[in-house]
Amino acid sequence: MRRLSVIHPEFEDQVKFYGVGVDPLESLDDIEALKNDEGYVYESAVPVGNVLADLRITRQSFKVAIDGGGTITYRDGFGRGSPDEWVKVMTQLAESAAGSAGMPAPTAAPTEPPQAAAAPPTATPVPATATPVPPAAPTATPVPATATLVPATATPVPPTATPIPATATPIPATATPVPPTATPVPATATPIPATATPVPATATPTPQPQVAVGTRVGERAPDFALRLAGGEEITSAQLREEGRPVFLFFLTSW
């Protein structure tokens, strides 16, 4: 424990380090007194609820490392581990804090922004067509005049006879003009309705990878809560929300 406590100050800005009492007969004051007497640097805590059973802590001097996302990265029991190994564990925890510090827990992807509003409908009326039919040209075909000459009589007229003049009464021409017909075609202007149905925006959230909850390395640690020496309670959910990795050292004062 002393070797681990000496290593921890190098990572105290990134990793939360708690010394958790496992003896139900010991109070939080007992754990705090041990810390002060030995010069340990962890924060003293006692479990709230079934932390020991949920994390399968069966003996003292048990160590569990949980990264900023809540995944167990290391666990070992009494007398196990070395300073070099713990430096590696602390470094991994610190890196997980650097990648997730201050970031909230994963949530569903935001809805995509709605598409731009469709252009207002336009209605261009069909231009009126009204071309009057031109009036028909008057038809006037004159009837040709008839001139019927009276033939000369068989008996020759003596030279002194006065010849009968030819009669030629022309028939007057008839020309009745045809009245013009011009029935205008009514204008048709039926606007074509514009169709503009906006396509609704769809936002399919990206599924988050599921990590099994358990107590082995690579699994997500079960939820837990600890009560600190000042009376404050801290939960695993708060630590995940802050992206803070945790190193839990379970111990007794004896």
Residue pairs with C-beta under 8 A, 6 or more apart in sequence:
1 38
1 40
1 61
1 249
1 251
2 38
2 40
3 83
3 86
4 63
4 81
4 83
4 86
4 249
5 38
5 39
5 40
5 41
5 42
7 83
7 86
7 87
7 90
8 15
8 17
8 41
8 42
8 90
8 247
9 41
10 90
11 90
11 91
11 93
11 94
12 41
14 93
14 94
14 97
14 98
14 101
14 245
15 90
15 93
15 94
15 97
15 244
15 245
15 246
15 247
16 43
16 239
16 244
16 245
16 246
16 247
17 41
17 42
17 43
17 246
17 247
17 249
18 42
18 43
18 44
18 45
18 226
18 228
18 246
18 247
18 248
18 249
19 31
19 35
19 40
19 42
19 43
19 44
19 45
19 249
19 251
20 31
20 45
20 46
20 47
20 51
20 226
20 248
20 249
20 250
20 251
21 27
21 28
21 30
21 31
21 44
21 45
21 46
21 47
21 250
21 251
21 252
21 253
22 47
22 52
22 57
22 59
22 60
22 62
22 250
22 251
22 252
23 60
23 252
23 253
23 254
26 252
26 253
27 46
28 44
28 45
28 46
28 227
28 229
30 253
31 44
31 45
31 46
31 229
31 251
31 253
32 44
32 229
33 253
34 40
34 251
34 253
35 42
35 44
42 249
43 228
43 229
44 228
44 229
45 226
45 227
45 228
45 229
45 234
46 226
46 227
47 224
47 225
47 226
47 227
48 224
48 225
48 226
48 227
48 233
49 224
49 225
51 57
51 224
51 225
51 226
52 250
54 215
54 222
54 223
54 224
55 64
55 215
55 221
55 222
55 224
55 248
56 215
57 64
57 250
58 77
59 77
59 78
60 78
60 250
60 251
60 252
61 77
61 78
61 79
61 249
61 250
61 251
62 75
62 76
62 77
62 78
62 249
62 250
63 74
63 75
63 76
63 77
63 80
63 81
63 247
63 248
63 249
63 250
64 72
64 74
64 75
64 221
64 247
64 248
64 250
65 72
65 73
65 74
65 75
65 89
65 92
65 93
65 245
65 246
65 247
65 248
66 72
66 73
66 221
66 236
66 239
66 245
66 246
66 247
66 248
67 73
67 92
67 93
67 96
67 245
68 93
68 96
68 97
68 99
68 100
68 101
68 239
68 240
68 243
68 244
68 245
69 96
69 100
69 220
69 240
69 243
70 220
70 221
70 236
70 239
70 240
71 211
71 218
71 219
71 220
71 221
72 214
72 215
72 216
72 217
72 218
72 219
72 220
72 221
73 89
73 92
73 93
73 96
73 217
74 89
74 217
75 215
75 216
75 217
89 247
90 247
93 245
93 246
93 247
94 245
96 243
96 245
97 243
97 244
97 245
99 243
100 243
101 242
101 243
101 244
102 242
102 243
103 243
104 241
105 240
105 241
106 208
108 205
109 203
109 204
109 205
109 206
110 203
111 201
111 203
112 201
112 202
112 203
113 201
114 198
114 200
114 201
115 198
115 199
115 201
117 198
118 196
118 197
118 198
119 196
120 194
120 196
121 193
121 194
121 195
121 196
122 194
123 191
123 192
123 193
123 194
124 191
124 192
125 189
125 190
125 191
126 188
126 189
126 190
127 189
128 187
128 188
128 189
129 185
129 187
129 188
130 184
130 185
130 186
130 187
131 185
132 182
132 183
132 184
133 181
133 182
133 183
134 180
134 182
135 179
135 180
135 181
135 182
136 178
136 180
136 181
138 175
138 177
138 178
139 175
139 177
139 178
140 173
140 175
140 177
141 175
142 173
142 174
142 175
143 171
143 173
143 174
145 168
145 170
145 171
146 170
146 171
147 166
147 168
148 167
149 166
150 164
150 166
150 167
157 163
211 219
211 220
212 219
212 220
213 219
213 220
213 221
213 222
214 220
214 222
215 221
215 222
221 236
222 236
223 235
223 236
223 237
224 235
224 236
225 233
225 234
225 235
225 236
226 233
226 234
226 235
227 233
228 234
236 246
239 245
239 246
